[in-house]
Amino acid sequence: MARKLRIAIIGGGIGGLTAAAALRARDYEINVYERASSLSEVGAGIQIGPNGVRVLYAMGFKPQLDAFACSTPKFVSLTFDTAQFRLSEPLSDLSVGKYGVPYLTMHRADLYDALVKDVPDSNVLQDQNCIGAFTRGDVAIARFEGGREIEADVIIGGDGVRSAVRESLFGQDTPRYTGQTCFRAMVPMDVVPKAIGPDKANLHVDNAGWIGPKGHVICYPIRAGKMLNLFCGFVNDAWAEESWTVPTSQDEMQQVFAGWSPILLDILSHAQAGFKWGLHDRDPMQQWTKGRVTLLGDAAHPMMPTLAQGGCMAIEDGWSIARCIDENSNDIPRALATYEGERRPRTSRVQLQARQQFLNNKKVPAPPPLSREWIFAWDATTGKDYTA
Ligand SMILES: Cc1cc2nc3c(=O)[nH]c(=O)nc-3n(C[C@H](O)[C@H](O)[C@H](O)COP(=O)(O)OP(=O)(O)OC[C@H]3O[C@@H](n4cnc5c(N)ncnc54)[C@H](O)[C@@H]3O)c2cc1C
């Protein structure tokens, strides 16, 4: 009997854990090497469009998602200062009818817990700071701080936007500061007004965006509707901090958003002081794979959060690489070429559209959002366009 393929995943983020769970479900021998001393996610929400939900359902996570995720019926866009209705577009209302799966919002930690449950503790190694990966003959090798090396049949670099695996394969390349900084905050739903304005954007169930020339705020329910998550992005020419995330204060949040709708500022006043993030991305890459080492998620295609798709792409990548390895398990170079061929054009296009959406958001008046339907319609579980 042929021995099981050994697959090493560097980084236990959303993408790495999706790949780990999808490969384990196919009975491959996997190990996840995570730099942090525990597996955890930032205290913030995440939106998962139907393309990501489809993968999570295929992996058997529907019962967990049903317990904590919120299906937002529509997106409602409001003006930043007077909270006037601008436009709305269906999310779950369209998604369920068209694709059979909803558009979901959730706390990242809840998604993490669901993904981690499928990966045994013994296969997740923490405090593992990878400094690079390469291929020698038919063996993939990852090197860690201190000089230790591990061998595998395939190494997947899922180590995020500042990926050490990427740098070791393709050289140093500094991520681009996108000109946008954000605050991330959560407030209990019972301090949030239900209906806003004559057109009644319902902040308890809808996905609502407040758009102004210098920023945009997106809020949506998480934790089965018990909390409201706020992403508060603003144009900020320079990110002077060395770290990408630094503490902020209630005073700073109120100051940056001074002049915005009093309803929004009141909601924000209930948020505990949190963190601000400098948002970075990179240009699409020309290549992800060298030998038996490849990349996924933000390591391969970090993007602006304007389409809420970076995590969804990482989830799609995780499933896709498991499927491509499984379908070509006797020919790893072919498996990785198939994976990259399927994923790179799509994720590159999403990266560029995310940038364009950011530019559009700054226009006065801002045009309607660019269509994400082509993104939603892709079925990563089969590698086919859902609408084709
Ligand atoms: C403000 C904001 C809002 C967003 N909103 C959304 C949204 O609504 N929907 C959506 O789909 N996406 C969203 N995204 C994007 C999404 O968060 C990312 O695309 C996603 O987290 C990428 O997952 P990943 O697993 O590739 O990388 P990460 O989540 O960055 O995980 C990388 C992992 O690798 C580990 N690691 C790093 N370096 C090493 C090393 N050298 N050795 C070992 N381990 C290492 C890290 O500790 C981490 O655990 C948003 C992003 C931001 C910044």
The ligand as an ORCA input file, in Angstrom:
! r2SCAN-3c Opt
* xyz 0 1
  C     -10.156     44.999      8.798
  C     -10.319     43.757      7.986
  C     -11.585     43.287      7.701
  C     -11.748     42.139      6.919
  N     -13.010     41.680      6.669
  C     -13.162     40.556      5.922
  C     -14.468     40.043      5.661
  O     -15.480     40.574      6.116
  N     -14.581     38.908      4.904
  C     -13.473     38.262      4.404
  O     -13.636     37.235      3.730
  N     -12.227     38.739      4.648
  C     -12.046     39.843      5.398
  N     -10.789     40.301      5.667
  C      -9.622     39.551      5.142
  C      -9.302     38.327      6.012
  O      -9.223     38.684      7.365
  C      -7.971     37.698      5.576
  O      -7.942     37.613      4.182
  C      -7.829     36.291      6.172
  O      -7.740     36.368      7.575
  C      -6.584     35.599      5.607
  O      -6.438     34.348      6.224
  P      -5.036     33.608      6.156
  O      -5.244     32.306      6.860
  O      -4.510     33.598      4.780
  O      -4.021     34.538      6.960
  P      -4.027     34.970      8.480
  O      -5.401     35.020      9.015
  O      -3.168     36.191      8.543
  O      -3.275     33.778      9.230
  C      -1.894     33.570      9.098
  C      -1.418     32.693     10.251
  O      -0.026     32.405     10.050
  C       0.672     32.609     11.258
  N       2.058     32.972     10.888
  C       2.499     34.145     10.388
  N       3.811     34.075     10.146
  C       4.208     32.839     10.501
  C       5.465     32.171     10.481
  N       6.590     32.783     10.057
  N       5.547     30.885     10.905
  C       4.407     30.238     11.335
  N       3.197     30.830     11.389
  C       3.095     32.121     10.966
  C      -0.078     33.744     11.941
  O       0.174     33.760     13.344
  C      -1.524     33.383     11.607
  O      -2.072     32.482     12.538
  C     -10.601     41.452      6.427
  C      -9.328     41.932      6.739
  C      -9.176     43.070      7.498
  C      -7.787     43.549      7.812
*
